[in-house]
Amino acid sequence: MPSANELYDQAVDLRDAGDKEAAVARLKEAVEAEPEHTLSHGLLARLCVDLGQFDDAMLHARRVVELEPDDPFSYTAMSVIYQRCGRIPEAEDALAKARMKQMGLE
């Protein structure tokens, strides 16, 4: 069975070829094989937004923050996902947390 990294790489190739649905399926395999594969959760969040799967997008964006709680970029990425899902208050909250992390205040 392929590793989570190999499945992620395959998903990137599928996305680049324009097959976002297949890429999502491959990424779901990756996080099933390795639930803490942050890269897969991050790309899943982005692709789910593109496919209009907003609940799944937000779920994966939150998972990235859970896995990398000290990384300001995790919160920034979550803010973007929330914005694209039309959840502006949540997006603003995530961006504020990113700024706090960046300044070392949280």
BALOBA-1460 file (C-alpha; in Angstrom, 3 decimals):
// residues 106
<rec num="1" residu="m" x="0.000" y="0.000" z="0.000"/>
<rec num="2" residu="p" x="1.333" y="3.466" z="-0.838"/>
<rec num="3" residu="s" x="2.409" y="5.770" z="1.973"/>
<rec num="4" residu="a" x="0.563" y="8.969" z="2.815"/>
<rec num="5" residu="n" x="3.338" y="10.948" z="1.120"/>
<rec num="6" residu="e" x="3.014" y="8.884" z="-2.055"/>
<rec num="7" residu="l" x="-0.769" y="9.284" z="-2.044"/>
<rec num="8" residu="y" x="-0.342" y="13.026" z="-1.533"/>
<rec num="9" residu="d" x="2.035" y="13.222" z="-4.493"/>
<rec num="10" residu="q" x="-0.455" y="11.300" z="-6.635"/>
<rec num="11" residu="a" x="-3.211" y="13.699" z="-5.552"/>
<rec num="12" residu="v" x="-1.102" y="16.678" z="-6.560"/>
<rec num="13" residu="d" x="-0.583" y="15.126" z="-9.998"/>
<rec num="14" residu="l" x="-4.325" y="14.498" z="-10.324"/>
<rec num="15" residu="r" x="-5.116" y="18.059" z="-9.286"/>
<rec num="16" residu="d" x="-2.587" y="19.420" z="-11.755"/>
<rec num="17" residu="a" x="-4.212" y="17.310" z="-14.474"/>
<rec num="18" residu="g" x="-7.567" y="18.895" z="-13.604"/>
<rec num="19" residu="d" x="-9.166" y="15.954" z="-11.817"/>
<rec num="20" residu="k" x="-9.969" y="17.480" z="-8.438"/>
<rec num="21" residu="e" x="-12.492" y="14.790" z="-7.502"/>
<rec num="22" residu="a" x="-9.913" y="12.039" z="-7.956"/>
<rec num="23" residu="a" x="-7.369" y="14.128" z="-6.064"/>
<rec num="24" residu="v" x="-9.786" y="14.427" z="-3.132"/>
<rec num="25" residu="a" x="-10.336" y="10.664" z="-3.150"/>
<rec num="26" residu="r" x="-6.579" y="10.057" z="-3.076"/>
<rec num="27" residu="l" x="-6.098" y="12.561" z="-0.247"/>
<rec num="28" residu="k" x="-8.825" y="10.873" z="1.764"/>
<rec num="29" residu="e" x="-6.877" y="7.629" z="1.367"/>
<rec num="30" residu="a" x="-3.788" y="9.454" z="2.627"/>
<rec num="31" residu="v" x="-5.465" y="10.752" z="5.791"/>
<rec num="32" residu="e" x="-7.057" y="7.364" z="6.377"/>
<rec num="33" residu="a" x="-3.608" y="5.784" z="6.216"/>
<rec num="34" residu="e" x="-2.030" y="8.559" z="8.291"/>
<rec num="35" residu="p" x="-4.578" y="10.748" z="10.124"/>
<rec num="36" residu="e" x="-1.910" y="13.289" z="11.060"/>
<rec num="37" residu="h" x="-0.709" y="13.930" z="7.487"/>
<rec num="38" residu="t" x="-0.946" y="17.693" z="7.598"/>
<rec num="39" residu="l" x="-0.186" y="18.304" z="3.929"/>
<rec num="40" residu="s" x="-3.091" y="16.102" z="2.890"/>
<rec num="41" residu="h" x="-5.499" y="17.868" z="5.236"/>
<rec num="42" residu="g" x="-4.348" y="21.233" z="3.901"/>
<rec num="43" residu="l" x="-4.823" y="20.293" z="0.272"/>
<rec num="44" residu="l" x="-8.135" y="18.618" z="1.070"/>
<rec num="45" residu="a" x="-9.353" y="21.884" z="2.586"/>
<rec num="46" residu="r" x="-8.443" y="23.796" z="-0.561"/>
<rec num="47" residu="l" x="-9.878" y="21.267" z="-3.015"/>
<rec num="48" residu="c" x="-13.079" y="20.820" z="-1.017"/>
<rec num="49" residu="v" x="-13.663" y="24.580" z="-1.251"/>
<rec num="50" residu="d" x="-13.131" y="24.406" z="-5.004"/>
<rec num="51" residu="l" x="-15.702" y="21.602" z="-5.212"/>
<rec num="52" residu="g" x="-18.231" y="23.409" z="-3.013"/>
<rec num="53" residu="q" x="-17.810" y="20.945" z="-0.142"/>
<rec num="54" residu="f" x="-17.594" y="23.677" z="2.468"/>
<rec num="55" residu="d" x="-18.211" y="21.602" z="5.598"/>
<rec num="56" residu="d" x="-15.427" y="19.210" z="4.624"/>
<rec num="57" residu="a" x="-13.156" y="22.128" z="3.743"/>
<rec num="58" residu="m" x="-13.581" y="23.695" z="7.163"/>
<rec num="59" residu="l" x="-13.135" y="20.330" z="8.885"/>
<rec num="60" residu="h" x="-9.771" y="19.776" z="7.192"/>
<rec num="61" residu="a" x="-8.642" y="23.367" z="7.792"/>
<rec num="62" residu="r" x="-9.405" y="22.934" z="11.504"/>
<rec num="63" residu="r" x="-7.492" y="19.657" z="11.500"/>
<rec num="64" residu="v" x="-4.393" y="21.416" z="10.154"/>
<rec num="65" residu="v" x="-4.591" y="23.896" z="13.041"/>
<rec num="66" residu="e" x="-5.004" y="21.030" z="15.507"/>
<rec num="67" residu="l" x="-1.914" y="19.336" z="14.083"/>
<rec num="68" residu="e" x="0.183" y="22.521" z="13.903"/>
<rec num="69" residu="p" x="-1.213" y="24.810" z="16.613"/>
<rec num="70" residu="d" x="1.921" y="26.939" z="16.881"/>
<rec num="71" residu="d" x="2.220" y="27.673" z="13.154"/>
<rec num="72" residu="p" x="0.770" y="31.069" z="12.202"/>
<rec num="73" residu="f" x="0.398" y="29.907" z="8.592"/>
<rec num="74" residu="s" x="-2.040" y="27.190" z="9.703"/>
<rec num="75" residu="y" x="-4.358" y="29.870" z="11.042"/>
<rec num="76" residu="t" x="-3.850" y="32.070" z="7.977"/>
<rec num="77" residu="a" x="-4.755" y="29.175" z="5.697"/>
<rec num="78" residu="m" x="-7.798" y="28.423" z="7.844"/>
<rec num="79" residu="s" x="-8.827" y="32.073" z="7.559"/>
<rec num="80" residu="v" x="-8.690" y="31.875" z="3.763"/>
<rec num="81" residu="i" x="-10.744" y="28.675" z="3.746"/>
<rec num="82" residu="y" x="-13.354" y="30.245" z="6.009"/>
<rec num="83" residu="q" x="-13.478" y="33.345" z="3.789"/>
<rec num="84" residu="r" x="-14.042" y="31.229" z="0.704"/>
<rec num="85" residu="c" x="-16.817" y="29.375" z="2.559"/>
<rec num="86" residu="g" x="-18.520" y="32.666" z="3.401"/>
<rec num="87" residu="r" x="-17.796" y="32.381" z="7.128"/>
<rec num="88" residu="i" x="-16.354" y="35.866" z="7.649"/>
<rec num="89" residu="p" x="-16.472" y="36.095" z="11.487"/>
<rec num="90" residu="e" x="-14.633" y="32.775" z="11.748"/>
<rec num="91" residu="a" x="-12.157" y="33.917" z="9.097"/>
<rec num="92" residu="e" x="-11.434" y="37.105" z="11.024"/>
<rec num="93" residu="d" x="-10.972" y="35.132" z="14.241"/>
<rec num="94" residu="a" x="-8.494" y="32.757" z="12.573"/>
<rec num="95" residu="l" x="-6.571" y="35.689" z="11.096"/>
<rec num="96" residu="a" x="-6.373" y="37.345" z="14.514"/>
<rec num="97" residu="k" x="-4.987" y="34.106" z="15.951"/>
<rec num="98" residu="a" x="-2.420" y="33.946" z="13.144"/>
<rec num="99" residu="r" x="-1.258" y="37.459" z="13.992"/>
<rec num="100" residu="m" x="-1.045" y="36.618" z="17.688"/>
<rec num="101" residu="k" x="1.007" y="33.491" z="16.930"/>
<rec num="102" residu="q" x="3.268" y="35.467" z="14.618"/>
<rec num="103" residu="m" x="3.936" y="38.032" z="17.342"/>
<rec num="104" residu="g" x="4.487" y="35.286" z="19.913"/>
<rec num="105" residu="l" x="1.577" y="36.473" z="22.045"/>
<rec num="106" residu="e" x="-0.398" y="33.253" z="22.120"/>
